């Protein structure tokens, strides 16, 4: 039998290899495809389990961070501000920024334009040859750019004081920056064992909890049953916002069974360990951030989610920007479209936008901008122009959206004259300067904006994570199709809390909004389908 130290060294080597699987010399969708075909994330989860078995909770968290959200981390690195480098090595900073911008634009451009070209049904032999020539020339250009970028990066790291430039942040530093007003809980499900780690910077070291009654097999069974129920209920029939209320006659206990199982075997042991008590007052409930999706403890805690610990830690730096929608502060941009060309009408977006405007006008007592782009005025260019400005701290989308799992940068929102893609948003938002105020919130009132691809569950390939990558401090999204009838109610109740005198906490505001709808509809399958899909990521 191997010594514990040898076992951990072997897992560490495996995790290091995983982080090398996705190179910048490949398009975003090719990197995702490579990860989906590999067993990379299984390797990371196994390493996490092995580290906990040997009492190394912090090492387990470090490996998990190193091996997840790899592509988003690369995009983040290309957008990293270089003010500190510019002060001491201006020419080096200029060259590094130039190469980073070119690489970022190339990733978005190739992922966008080449996929559109290859999607054409009229692909002739001549076009095919031209396409292959284009692909080879762009690949050569990208490979050269990556080589130059890596050379510049090595040069930067040779300078005094910049040895750690763009190197992964040590896990101990990340843990120290996590929210102090609650718990961050990481869940790991592996064939060998299932565990949770509770992190509270004010409570010392990370605390592991063995979920001995839960297994990987149980998790897969719950997932299959939930997916089957969603298909039968109509919540998976389309990737667009639904006009009619979902059917919920068949398998009436299915979704309730899944939630009860999650509570009994995953959430309840954690609640017991933390000695949480239920409360009728949301203000008295504990704040929790999870690295998973779903919701099963609404009476005990206010839940938010995060793709990784590093993403959450980055958003805790500095005090919350309470200038959002206050006199002289940044404004609210509402983008709504009820009749996108070629898609079903969603009249609820009109009442949703009007309700939000009404709440904002009642909450604001000074000259703060509230702009509404609706239908004909909601063109791709007009929206791109507005979201790229620094005038708006909050952006609300009420429209059709879709996720392109093959080419993630083509996921986006359907507007008057086409689709506003994730690539458009990330490219327009830019990296900004280190001191620049980042936008506070994006509310994506559309279908499945927080639904990832099962094969890439550790990569968070969805619109919500993309908006976080674009710089938003927090994002509200959905994990399955939402009924058009209830979306306006959720949005109105959300903004009543978020823009209130004690507001500014998007996770708390969403918690209150979904709880009110749940109490009105009761504990039924239609109720679960209406409020469960809304989730908050980030701060």
Phi, psi and omega in degrees: 000138181289147174291149179308320181296321179292320178299314182292324176297320179295317178294322179298318178297320180295317179295321178299323178293320179303317183292348178264356185293329186250108181262152179293349181279005178239154178296159182304313183293330178290323177295316177298318180297320180295318178294320181296324181282338184270175174256028188304311185289332173295324177298317182293317180296323178294322178295318177302311181298318181295319180297318179292324178302326181260018173076021183250073184295317182293322177296320178301316180294321179298316179294321180297317178296320182295329188254012181232159180053041185297316184289318177299324179296321178296317178297319178299317180299322181290341182257007185294127176297151185235030182303316181298318178293323183296326181295327184253333183219075189300315183293321178296318179296320180297315181294319180296314180298319181297314180293322178297317180295317179297318179295317180297314180296323180294319178301311183292316183296311182294317181299327185275303189284320182293319180297320178297320181293317183284345177283348182295140180279343183262062181268108179272168178298321179296316179297320180300319178294318180295320180296317179296321178296317179299315182298316182294319180293320179291323178296319178298316180297317181294319178300318178295318179298317180298316179300314179297319181296317180292325177297315179296319180299317178298320179297318179300316183290346176278347181279144179301131178089352182240021182298331183261011184300120180062016171278153179304138178290132179304143184299326180298324178289319177299314183299325180289344182257001180289160183307138181262354183261028179173199181245145167251127185237124179255130177250138176229127180244113181230159180299329183280323183191162178234136186216159167237148172237125179263128182239126174217107183307332181276352184248012176090217188293154175301141184245116180280146175232120179281122177267074191290339181267002182245149181220164176300321179298317178299317180299317179294321179294317178299317181298314181297317181293320179295316180298320178297319179295317181297322178294315181293329182279347181098356182285351177243009183290331181216157178267008182250161180302129188274139180277320183263157174293148185287152172287144180212036183271323183276150178049054192298337181262003190295307183292324177295322178298316180299314181296320179295319179296317177299318179297311187294318190256344181242304188281316184303316177300326180288317178299318180295317180298318181277354180057044178282146178240143178293151180217141176281348181256113181304329182294339181267358184275148182289144178269131180226136171248131183245153171261029180225178177245156180117175182203122183217010184223044189298331181279347184256326189208162175257117189257136167230174186225163179210140178295328180204164179293323181296319179300318180291317181299322179298331185269000178264353185285126181083159180288153176303142181280092183281009177277356180296121178058028170251159182311125180082356181268187179283156190260193182242128177250120178251126179240116181226146176211119184264346184220059179297136183308128176083000182238160181294150180290140177233081185299338180300337180296330180292312179292329178296312180296318180296319180296318180295316178301318181296316179297317181297317180296324178288332185271340186255130182247014182215188185281068176253138188282129169237112184245134179239117173257115187234136175048249186302328181278347181270067177271163181301314183292319181295321179290317178302319181297318183287317184287341179278349179276169179260014184284337189244126176270339182229133176237129180240121175258125173232094188190183171283146175218161173212154179251130177257099185288339179282318181229091191300328181290349177266356172298150180174198188243135183274120183243194187299317187240021179146197184253129170277111187271162175299324176299321177300315185292313181295319179295319181288321183294324179067178181276331181071175177270165184298326182267358183289137177293124176276154177297143185285313193210141167239124177253115184256087181275071181211176189273137169058032181287344178248017180267121178263178177272132186304319182291346181235040185300330180277353181261351179051058182272083178206169185297324180300310179296325178296321178292326173296319178295331179284354173114357180291137183289327177213155180218134172257130180218192182225148182256358166204179184300141182249143179288133179299333183291330185257342182302318179299323180293316178300314182297315181298312180295324178300309184289335174299321177281313187295325182262006179288175184298329178254022186279201181101350179255103185294323179297316179295317181298317179292321178303313181294319182295315181290326179295321179295319178293320179299316181293325180288321184272340183083175180271088180220166179299317176301324178296312180301318181296333184277319187252332183300323186294343182282127182225152178243131177245143176087213183253000000 
